[in-house]
Amino acid sequence: MAGTPIATANGTTKSVPLFLDGKEFHPAKSFPITSALTGRLIHNCASASVDDAAAAVESASRAFRTWRKVTPIKRRDILLRAAEVMQERREELVRYMNEETGGAVPWCNFNVDTATELIKDVAGRIATLEGSFPTTMDPNVSGIVMQEPYGVVLAIAPWNAPYILGVRSIVFPLAAGNTAVLKSSEMSPRVMWAIASVFHEAGLPAGVLNTIIHEPASAPAVTSALIANPLVRKVNFTGSTAVGRIIGRLAGEYLKPLVLELGGKASSIVWEDADLDLAAEQCALGSFMNAGQVCMCTERILVHKAIKPQFLEKLSAAIERIFGKGEAPVLVNAVAVEKNKKLVADATAKGASVVSGDANAQEAAKNRMRPVVLDKVTRDMDIYATESFGPTVSVFEIDTEEAAIEMTNDTDYGLTAAVFTEDLRRGLRLAREIESGAVHINGMTIHDESVLPHGGVKSSGFGRFNGSNGLREWVQTKTVTFRN
């Protein structure tokens, strides 16, 4: 399957298929996929129906009967081989992501590398899943607590870091003995096809991983049918908070447990004793990596008033050094650019000032936009509470730890945060008070690696990916007692 051409021999556009029962499947309907990088049609994509979704779940359910009994060592070996295949096909995989999402090549390479490391890390953790043999109240009765997989898992992954988030959504459930139906974003279907292709090339049995993609108009019907399907036992979703609420309501209606990793409004606190060069670089990267299209991106920078002028000067210089060369960064579509331009326009109309950048600059395409830094943002401005998910960041002046904590927590979100200070005690003191799934001291808000649990609080979701928690999310306990 490696390197399957996008076009057929006669030059007609080929449709990105679904994976069903270990084979590629082309349903009757398809829809066009336009490159965020070039604006041109790059391929068509299969559009699954409700019946196709049901077939994918039924296939995964059949496969679960045998996959759950596959030894941990065998599952480990398949995952390790998948990591090897992913690196062998690196150039191909990077091209798919670059073409579909417009992500810069270094960001695409980072995605492939991080996804590879994630697979290897999970493979090494499989053997850590174990039950227990507790002592019961009755000396004549013994008990065993087993850890068992749920069954079919519905995994829904987004487009912005598709290899990392697509792999993360399935590798923990598969490692724990579940089977999975991966529902791809319509913005990056070739990437999600490639993930399934990698795992099948590595020897994953038919039906253990099936993929579903559909045109946007079919999302409500297909998603509802998948969650309602009694064979689906657990759900994980990474994406916007708005859609996460819908997924959560549906899962609750059908009593399905779920893991949600949603949006964010991350703050970086820059204290007066911070290393300003480090803070400026990390805030620039944390704000504008992948054009700000990361849920962990810095959206607020809270700067101590004693060093604010110096910091802003260094921040502008860092942005120019890192992002100032060449064409403006690509966003996934023109709608994302318009959203950020409206946020800037609303803020400046209400008294905010632009420290760096020009939201009205004419770029090479409507879905390109350079970084913009705003100062003097207030609570009545839309950008104060709205997740921009783009290349805009707001700067605020603070002078006490209490003010920093209050503003950092003044949001519905709670995914990640950062504190820049040379006093570790202060950093830890602030970290304890910040309502967030993660706080990074002297590092940017974007920090996600396989050994660290990842997830949010409040409207940023619940449950945890990664780390030892990542596997435990995908097993449930069964108690067995017997008389001695």
C-alpha positions as CSV (number, residue, x, y, z in Angstrom):
1,M,0.0,0.0,0.0
2,A,3.0,2.3,0.4
3,G,3.0,5.1,-2.0
4,T,-0.4,4.4,-3.6
5,P,-0.8,7.0,-6.3
6,I,-3.4,9.7,-5.9
7,A,-4.2,9.7,-9.6
8,T,-5.0,6.8,-11.9
9,A,-3.0,6.0,-15.0
10,N,-5.3,8.0,-17.2
11,G,-4.9,11.1,-15.0
12,T,-8.4,11.1,-13.4
13,T,-8.6,12.0,-9.8
14,K,-8.6,9.0,-7.4
15,S,-10.8,8.9,-4.3
16,V,-9.2,8.4,-0.9
17,P,-10.8,5.2,0.3
18,L,-12.1,3.9,3.6
19,F,-10.4,1.0,5.4
20,L,-13.0,-1.7,6.1
21,D,-12.1,-5.3,7.2
22,G,-8.5,-4.8,6.3
23,K,-9.2,-3.7,2.7
24,E,-9.7,-0.4,1.0
25,F,-13.3,0.4,0.3
26,H,-14.8,2.9,-2.1
27,P,-18.5,3.8,-1.3
28,A,-20.8,5.2,-4.0
29,K,-20.3,8.9,-2.9
30,S,-17.2,11.0,-2.8
31,F,-16.4,14.7,-2.3
32,P,-13.5,16.9,-3.4
33,I,-10.5,17.8,-1.2
34,T,-8.8,21.1,-1.9
35,S,-5.2,21.7,-0.8
36,A,-4.8,24.4,1.8
37,L,-1.3,24.9,0.4
38,T,-2.2,25.6,-3.2
39,G,-6.0,26.0,-3.3
40,R,-6.3,23.4,-6.0
41,L,-8.1,20.0,-6.0
42,I,-5.7,17.3,-5.0
43,H,-8.0,14.3,-4.7
44,N,-11.5,13.2,-4.0
45,C,-12.5,11.4,-0.8
46,A,-14.8,8.6,0.0
47,S,-18.0,9.7,1.7
48,A,-19.2,7.1,4.1
49,S,-22.9,6.6,4.7
50,V,-24.6,5.5,8.0
51,D,-24.6,2.0,6.6
52,D,-20.9,2.1,5.9
53,A,-20.3,3.3,9.5
54,A,-22.3,0.4,10.8
55,A,-20.3,-2.0,8.7
56,A,-17.1,-0.6,10.1
57,V,-18.3,-1.1,13.7
58,E,-19.5,-4.6,13.0
59,S,-16.1,-5.5,11.4
60,A,-14.3,-4.1,14.5
61,S,-16.6,-6.0,16.8
62,R,-15.9,-9.3,15.0
63,A,-12.2,-8.6,15.1
64,F,-12.3,-7.9,18.8
65,R,-13.2,-11.5,19.6
66,T,-9.7,-12.6,18.5
67,W,-7.7,-9.3,19.0
68,R,-8.5,-9.2,22.7
69,K,-6.8,-12.6,23.0
70,V,-3.6,-11.7,21.1
71,T,-0.7,-11.7,23.5
72,P,0.8,-8.5,24.7
73,I,4.1,-9.4,23.1
74,K,2.5,-9.9,19.7
75,R,0.6,-6.6,20.0
76,R,3.9,-4.9,21.0
77,D,5.7,-6.3,18.0
78,I,3.0,-5.0,15.6
79,L,3.2,-1.6,17.1
80,L,7.0,-1.5,16.9
81,R,6.8,-2.5,13.2
82,A,4.3,0.2,12.6
83,A,6.8,2.7,14.0
84,E,9.4,1.4,11.6
85,V,7.0,1.6,8.7
86,M,6.1,5.2,9.6
87,Q,9.7,6.2,9.3
88,E,10.3,4.3,6.1
89,R,7.4,6.1,4.5
90,R,8.3,9.5,6.0
91,E,8.6,11.4,2.8
92,E,5.2,10.2,1.5
93,L,3.5,10.9,4.8
94,V,4.9,14.4,5.1
95,R,3.7,15.2,1.6
96,Y,0.1,14.2,2.4
97,M,0.0,16.4,5.4
98,N,1.7,19.4,3.7
99,E,-0.7,19.2,0.7
100,E,-3.9,18.7,2.7
101,T,-3.5,21.0,5.7
102,G,-0.9,23.5,4.5
103,G,1.3,22.7,7.5
104,A,4.9,23.8,7.0
105,V,7.3,20.9,6.2
106,P,9.1,21.1,9.6
107,W,5.7,20.9,11.4
108,C,4.8,17.9,9.2
109,N,8.1,16.2,10.0
110,F,7.6,16.9,13.7
111,N,4.2,15.2,13.4
112,V,5.6,12.1,11.9
113,D,8.5,11.9,14.4
114,T,6.2,12.5,17.4
115,A,3.7,10.0,16.2
116,T,6.5,7.4,15.7
117,E,7.8,8.0,19.2
118,L,4.3,7.7,20.6
119,I,3.8,4.3,19.0
120,K,7.1,3.0,20.4
121,D,6.4,4.4,23.8
122,V,3.0,2.7,23.9
123,A,4.4,-0.6,22.6
124,G,6.8,-0.6,25.6
125,R,4.0,0.0,28.1
126,I,1.7,-2.8,27.0
127,A,3.3,-5.3,29.5
128,T,2.5,-2.9,32.4
129,L,-1.2,-3.6,32.2
130,E,-1.9,-6.0,35.0
131,G,-4.6,-7.1,37.5
132,S,-4.3,-7.7,41.2
133,F,-5.0,-10.4,43.8
134,P,-6.3,-8.5,46.8
135,T,-6.9,-10.1,50.2
136,T,-10.6,-10.3,51.0
137,M,-12.4,-10.2,54.3
138,D,-13.2,-13.9,54.3
139,P,-10.0,-16.0,54.5
140,N,-11.8,-18.8,52.6
141,V,-12.5,-16.5,49.6
142,S,-10.0,-15.2,47.2
143,G,-10.4,-12.4,44.7
144,I,-8.9,-11.5,41.3
145,V,-9.2,-8.0,39.8
146,M,-8.8,-8.3,36.0
147,Q,-8.1,-5.5,33.5
148,E,-10.1,-6.1,30.3
149,P,-10.5,-4.0,27.1
150,Y,-13.9,-2.4,26.4
151,G,-14.4,-3.6,22.9
152,V,-15.0,-1.3,19.9
153,V,-13.7,2.3,20.4
154,L,-14.8,5.2,18.3
155,A,-11.8,7.6,17.8
156,I,-12.4,11.0,16.3
157,A,-9.3,13.0,15.4
158,P,-8.7,16.5,13.9
159,W,-6.7,17.9,11.1
160,N,-4.3,20.3,12.8
161,A,-1.7,17.8,14.0
162,P,-3.2,14.8,12.2
163,Y,-0.4,12.2,12.6
164,I,0.1,12.9,16.3
165,L,-3.6,13.1,17.2
166,G,-4.7,10.5,14.8
167,V,-2.2,7.9,16.1
168,R,-2.9,9.0,19.7
169,S,-6.6,8.3,19.3
170,I,-6.1,4.7,18.3
171,V,-2.7,3.4,19.6
172,F,-3.7,3.3,23.3
173,P,-7.0,1.5,22.7
174,L,-5.4,-1.0,20.3
175,A,-2.5,-1.6,22.7
176,A,-4.9,-2.4,25.5
177,G,-6.7,-5.0,23.3
178,N,-9.6,-2.9,22.0
179,T,-10.5,-2.5,18.3
180,A,-11.1,0.9,16.8
181,V,-13.1,2.8,14.2
182,L,-11.1,6.0,13.3
183,K,-13.3,8.8,12.1
184,S,-11.2,11.2,10.1
185,S,-11.4,14.9,9.7
186,E,-12.6,15.8,6.2
187,M,-9.7,18.3,6.1
188,S,-7.0,15.5,6.2
189,P,-8.4,12.3,4.9
190,R,-5.3,11.1,3.1
191,V,-3.3,11.5,6.3
192,M,-5.8,9.3,8.2
193,W,-5.8,6.8,5.3
194,A,-2.0,6.7,5.7
195,I,-2.2,6.0,9.4
196,A,-4.4,3.0,8.8
197,S,-2.2,1.9,5.9
198,V,0.9,2.0,8.1
199,F,-0.7,-0.2,10.8
200,H,-2.0,-2.7,8.2
201,E,1.4,-2.9,6.6
202,A,2.8,-3.6,10.0
203,G,0.6,-6.7,10.3
204,L,-2.5,-5.4,12.1
205,P,-5.2,-8.0,11.6
206,A,-8.2,-7.2,9.4
207,G,-11.0,-5.3,11.2
208,V,-8.9,-4.3,14.2
209,L,-8.7,-0.7,12.7
210,N,-11.3,0.6,10.3
211,T,-11.6,4.1,9.0
212,I,-14.6,6.3,8.3
213,I,-14.6,9.6,6.4
214,H,-17.6,11.5,5.2
215,E,-18.6,14.8,3.6
216,P,-19.3,17.6,6.1
217,A,-23.1,17.5,5.5
218,S,-23.2,13.9,6.7
219,A,-21.4,14.6,10.0
220,P,-24.5,14.7,12.3
221,A,-26.1,11.5,10.9
222,V,-22.9,9.4,10.8
223,T,-21.5,10.6,14.1
224,S,-24.9,10.1,15.9
225,A,-25.2,6.6,14.4
226,L,-21.7,5.6,15.5
227,I,-22.1,6.7,19.1
228,A,-25.6,5.2,19.3
229,N,-24.4,1.8,17.9
230,P,-24.5,-0.6,20.9
231,L,-21.3,-2.3,19.7
232,V,-19.3,1.0,20.3
233,R,-18.3,0.8,24.0
234,K,-16.1,4.0,24.4
235,V,-15.4,7.2,22.6
236,N,-12.5,9.6,22.4
237,F,-12.6,12.9,20.6
238,T,-10.0,15.6,20.1
239,G,-11.3,18.9,18.6
240,S,-13.2,22.0,19.4
241,T,-15.2,22.5,22.6
242,A,-18.3,23.3,20.6
243,V,-18.3,19.9,18.9
244,G,-17.0,18.2,22.1
245,R,-20.2,19.3,23.8
246,I,-22.3,17.6,21.1
247,I,-20.2,14.4,21.4
248,G,-20.5,14.5,25.2
249,R,-24.3,14.9,25.0
250,L,-24.6,12.0,22.6
251,A,-22.3,9.8,24.6
252,G,-24.2,10.6,27.8
253,E,-27.5,9.8,26.2
254,Y,-26.2,6.3,25.4
255,L,-24.2,5.9,28.6
256,K,-20.9,5.7,26.7
257,P,-17.7,6.6,28.6
258,L,-15.5,9.0,26.8
259,V,-12.2,11.0,26.7
260,L,-12.4,14.6,25.5
261,E,-9.4,16.9,24.6
262,L,-10.9,20.2,23.5
263,G,-10.0,23.8,23.0
264,G,-7.8,26.1,25.1
265,K,-7.0,29.7,26.0
266,A,-3.5,29.2,27.3
267,S,-1.7,31.9,29.3
268,S,2.0,32.5,29.6
269,I,3.1,34.4,32.7
270,V,6.3,36.3,32.3
271,W,7.6,37.4,35.8
272,E,10.0,40.3,36.4
273,D,12.9,37.9,37.1
274,A,12.4,35.8,33.9
275,D,15.1,35.2,31.3
276,L,13.5,37.5,28.8
277,D,15.3,36.1,25.8
278,L,14.1,32.6,26.6
279,A,10.6,33.9,27.5
280,A,10.3,35.9,24.2
281,E,11.4,32.9,22.1
282,Q,9.1,30.5,23.8
283,C,6.1,32.8,23.8
284,A,6.7,33.4,20.0
285,L,6.9,29.7,19.3
286,G,4.0,28.9,21.7
287,S,1.8,31.5,20.1
288,F,2.4,31.0,16.4
289,M,3.6,27.4,15.8
290,N,1.5,26.0,13.0
291,A,0.1,29.5,12.5
292,G,-1.5,29.3,16.0
293,Q,-3.6,26.3,15.0
294,V,-2.7,24.2,18.1
295,C,-5.1,23.8,21.0
296,M,-2.2,24.4,23.4
297,C,-1.1,27.6,21.7
298,T,-0.4,30.7,23.9
299,E,-3.4,33.1,23.5
300,R,-2.5,35.4,26.4
301,I,0.8,36.7,27.6
302,L,0.7,38.1,31.1
303,V,3.8,40.3,31.6
304,H,5.1,41.9,34.9
305,K,4.9,45.7,34.4
306,A,8.5,46.1,35.5
307,I,9.8,44.4,32.4
308,K,7.0,44.8,29.9
309,P,8.7,47.3,27.5
310,Q,11.8,45.2,27.3
311,F,9.9,42.0,26.8
312,L,7.7,43.4,24.1
313,E,10.8,44.5,22.2
314,K,12.3,41.1,22.5
315,L,9.1,39.3,21.6
316,S,8.7,41.4,18.4
317,A,12.4,40.5,17.5
318,A,11.8,36.8,18.2
319,I,8.7,36.8,16.0
320,E,10.5,38.5,13.1
321,R,13.5,36.1,13.5
322,I,11.4,32.9,13.6
323,F,8.4,33.8,11.4
324,G,9.3,36.9,9.5
325,K,11.0,35.3,6.5
326,G,9.2,34.2,3.3
327,E,5.5,34.1,2.7
328,A,3.0,34.4,5.5
329,P,2.0,31.1,7.3
330,V,-0.8,29.0,5.8
331,L,-4.0,28.5,7.7
332,V,-6.3,25.6,6.9
333,N,-8.8,27.9,5.1
334,A,-9.8,31.5,4.5
335,V,-12.5,31.3,7.2
336,A,-9.8,30.9,9.9
337,V,-8.1,34.0,8.7
338,E,-11.3,36.0,8.6
339,K,-12.1,34.9,12.2
340,N,-8.7,36.2,13.4
341,K,-9.0,39.4,11.4
342,K,-12.4,40.1,13.0
343,L,-11.0,39.5,16.5
344,V,-8.3,42.0,15.8
345,A,-10.7,44.5,14.3
346,D,-13.0,44.2,17.3
347,A,-10.2,44.7,19.7
348,T,-8.6,47.7,18.0
349,A,-12.0,49.3,17.6
350,K,-12.5,49.0,21.4
351,G,-9.1,50.5,22.3
352,A,-6.5,47.7,21.9
353,S,-3.2,48.5,20.1
354,V,-1.2,46.4,17.7
355,V,2.3,45.8,19.0
356,S,3.5,43.6,16.1
357,G,2.1,42.6,12.7
358,D,-0.6,43.9,10.4
359,A,-3.9,41.9,10.2
360,N,-4.9,43.9,7.1
361,A,-1.7,43.1,5.1
362,Q,-2.4,41.7,1.6
363,E,-0.9,38.2,1.4
364,A,-0.4,35.7,-1.4
365,A,-3.6,33.9,-0.6
366,K,-6.7,34.4,1.5
367,N,-5.7,31.7,3.9
368,R,-2.4,33.2,4.8
369,M,-1.8,35.5,7.8
370,R,1.2,36.8,9.7
371,P,1.5,36.9,13.5
372,V,-0.3,39.7,15.2
373,V,0.4,40.8,18.8
374,L,-2.2,43.0,20.6
375,D,-1.7,45.1,23.7
376,K,-4.3,46.8,26.0
377,V,-6.8,44.1,25.6
378,T,-9.8,44.3,27.9
379,R,-12.6,41.9,29.0
380,D,-15.2,43.5,26.7
381,M,-13.2,42.5,23.6
382,D,-14.1,39.3,21.8
383,I,-10.6,38.1,21.7
384,Y,-10.4,38.1,25.5
385,A,-12.5,35.0,25.9
386,T,-12.6,33.5,22.4
387,E,-10.1,30.9,21.3
388,S,-8.6,32.4,18.2
389,F,-6.9,29.2,17.0
390,G,-4.8,31.4,14.7
391,P,-1.9,33.8,14.6
392,T,-3.0,36.3,17.2
393,V,-2.0,36.7,20.8
394,S,-2.9,39.3,23.5
395,V,-0.5,40.9,26.0
396,F,-1.6,42.0,29.5
397,E,0.2,43.8,32.3
398,I,0.2,42.3,35.8
399,D,2.1,43.2,39.0
400,T,1.1,40.6,41.5
401,E,0.9,36.8,41.6
402,E,-2.8,37.1,42.6
403,A,-3.5,39.2,39.5
404,A,-1.7,36.7,37.3
405,I,-3.6,33.8,38.7
406,E,-6.9,35.5,38.5
407,M,-6.5,36.4,34.8
408,T,-5.0,33.0,33.9
409,N,-8.1,31.3,35.4
410,D,-10.5,33.8,34.0
411,T,-11.5,31.5,31.1
412,D,-13.8,28.6,30.5
413,Y,-10.8,26.7,29.3
414,G,-8.0,24.9,31.2
415,L,-5.7,22.9,28.9
416,T,-2.2,24.3,29.4
417,A,-0.2,27.3,30.8
418,A,3.3,28.5,31.2
419,V,5.3,30.5,33.8
420,F,8.6,32.1,33.2
421,T,10.6,32.9,36.3
422,E,14.1,32.1,37.8
423,D,12.5,31.3,41.1
424,L,11.3,27.7,41.0
425,R,9.4,28.2,44.3
426,R,7.4,31.0,42.7
427,G,6.8,28.9,39.5
428,L,5.5,25.9,41.6
429,R,3.4,28.2,43.7
430,L,1.7,29.7,40.6
431,A,1.4,26.2,39.0
432,R,-0.5,24.9,42.0
433,E,-3.1,27.7,41.6
434,I,-3.6,27.6,37.9
435,E,-6.6,25.7,36.7
436,S,-5.1,23.7,33.9
437,G,-4.2,20.2,32.8
438,A,-0.5,21.2,32.5
439,V,1.8,24.0,33.5
440,H,5.2,24.4,32.0
441,I,7.8,26.4,33.9
442,N,10.3,28.2,31.6
443,G,8.9,26.4,28.6
444,M,6.2,27.2,26.0
445,T,2.5,26.2,26.4
446,I,2.8,23.7,23.6
447,H,4.3,20.6,25.2
448,D,3.0,17.1,24.5
449,E,5.0,13.9,24.8
450,S,4.2,10.3,25.2
451,V,5.5,9.9,28.8
452,L,3.3,12.8,30.2
453,P,-0.5,12.5,30.7
454,H,-2.2,15.0,28.5
455,G,-5.7,16.5,28.8
456,G,-7.6,19.5,30.2
457,V,-10.0,20.7,32.9
458,K,-13.2,22.8,32.6
459,S,-14.2,23.3,29.0
460,S,-10.9,21.8,27.7
461,G,-12.3,18.3,28.4
462,F,-11.6,15.4,30.7
463,G,-9.7,12.1,30.7
464,R,-6.1,11.7,29.8
465,F,-4.1,10.6,26.8
466,N,-0.5,9.5,27.0
467,G,1.6,8.2,29.9
468,S,0.5,5.3,32.0
469,N,-2.9,6.8,32.3
470,G,-3.2,6.5,28.5
471,L,-3.5,2.7,28.7
472,R,-5.6,2.6,31.8
473,E,-8.3,4.7,30.1
474,W,-8.9,1.8,27.8
475,V,-9.4,-1.1,30.2
476,Q,-12.1,-1.7,32.7
477,T,-11.9,-3.8,35.8
478,K,-13.7,-7.1,36.4
479,T,-13.8,-8.7,39.8
480,V,-13.7,-12.5,40.1
481,T,-14.0,-14.3,43.5
482,F,-13.7,-18.0,44.3
483,R,-13.7,-20.2,47.4
484,N,-10.3,-21.7,48.3
